[in-house]
Amino acid sequence: MSVQVKSFITHKRGETDNDIQDSIDYDLARGRFALSDGVTNSFLPDVLSKMLTQAFVNDEDNASFPPDYLPQRFKEQRDQYMDALDEDARMLQEMVEEEFHIAAATFVGLTLKDNVFSWQVLGDSCLFILPEDGHLRCFCSMPVNISPEWKLKVDFGNRPRQIHSDGVVVGEWTNGKRTILKGWVVLASDALSDWLIKQHNLGNNPIDTLWNLNDNSDFENYVEQEYQTQRLKSDDESVIIIKIDEEAGSSANSESPVVSEPTNSSGPTESSKLPDSSNYDSVYFDYYDDFDYFDYSDYAI
Amino acid sequence: MSEVVKREPLRWGSDQPGHIVFLVDLSGSMVDKIDYVINALQKTCQSILTRCIGGGQVKNRVSVAIYGYNYHIVELLKCDAQGLARALKDAKRENRPLFDKNAEAKPEYQTCMKMGFEKAKQDVDQWIAGQKANGKTAIPAPIVINITDGQPYEGDDVPQDEVFRQTLQAARDLMNVMTMDGNVRIFNVHYDPETSDPTLRFPTSQPTLNENMAFLYQASSPMSDELVLSAQSYGFPEAVSGSRCMMSNEKDASKLASFIEWGSSK
């Protein structure tokens, strides 16, 4: 089985890379992928979103997430940040802290291991699965409705499901796992998820469109174009696209694993074998049966 | 057949800043309420500012104008987010309220509300023209929040029915200003802790209890589904589909503050 990955991230229109509150991170060798969207109306959301993606991808044991050290580590980073500010800037940040008290972020984590991928999602960032010759599915904390014509509708309403910097998790995780199939898996922040769903419903191929972008500069130009036509909301836009070329169980023919840390600018496409591990700890319910039932029995005829 | 993609309300940001106008009744009867109103405005301004801070910098994601009205108009504040940051920091450093109730925000005279709506229209017209002059096409619809404790007045010689008619016309002229994002949205809150009349929040039909309630209803914008949801999240379960952006005979000061903050929270 071979896996290729592209990732893109950009800021709200009219702002800069320094203002990005989303964070993406992945490690192909470990088979871990994470995306987090820092909540604008919170205190230092960019710090929290980065801590979450790094912890999920890099911590040796991420079975319990968010990690117990989150509140203390966030406080340390908060103190470092505030100490570096001049009086005026500190006064402003104190106002923000007084208003919001904590940081908040949504989260999508995906693990590929032993020909199974498992996920955990909290909030309106989304995980999409599109098997080759299959139907697009979306997983997030928001209500997802699917019409008989397989058009998706996700209510991106005002229902906060977030991880807080004090370690509190607001809302229930959406967890799942399934055997890997040839196709696509996508992690995306809310505005881009909304766009992806609408484009899919219009009969377009938004995942192909994103995959065919060469680099982050291409992505920024594309986001600008979609923003100008009002098809995409102005927001931080971030996405990780995973292309799986062969189904689980088939022979792997990829190059040697390539390990990298994504940055604000996506590097070239990376490919890798999936990690082998014999100690997969199944902590999530098995979604596979439900998926197949819904996919084929309800709507195939 | 392809579907039409529904346009979403424009989000405020550095590239498409929002604009909020507060109208504050500075008539004489406000004298026992002005401390609380100033405090609520200051907290709301701080809340607005905190949504404009990113990467340690103040981003001009919104501009704010605050006008007081009695027999004339007082410009209390008119600035972008950076100006708002300066004003709030100065007040904090000097340990004083944002506005002085004995000077620029002194309650006196009568409630010439028509003038307030006319000033707000002039303000949003200028702001929209400025955005267009800067090459903006995606211009968020401005928001106007009117805080009063009384009913419109235009002089002893003008019958009250005529006052309501003229003031409502001024409000409608303001509401008819539109951008590609939609019409100017007017929020009215009538705050009177002493009244024995019942409180009315987010009515879905024109009130019949008195003429002032009926006037405020007609002078307030209908609520979109998005506004209903956000109002509910601010602690207003009374907001439902078909509600208007208004509260009348509000006696709970915390509800006044929540209403102002909700109205300016986009």
Interface residues (C-beta under 8 A of the other chain):
Chain A: K12 R13 G14 E15 T16 N18 D19 Q21 T40 N41 D46 L85 D88 A89 M91 L92 Q93 M95 V96 E98 E99 F100 G157 N158 K198 N201 L202 G203 Q230 R231 K233 S234 D235
Chain B: S2 E3 V5 R7 E8 L10 R11 G13 S14 D15 Q16 Q46 S47 L49 T50 R51 I53 G54 G55 G56 Q57 V58 K59 A85 L88 K89 K92 A138 L229 S230 S233
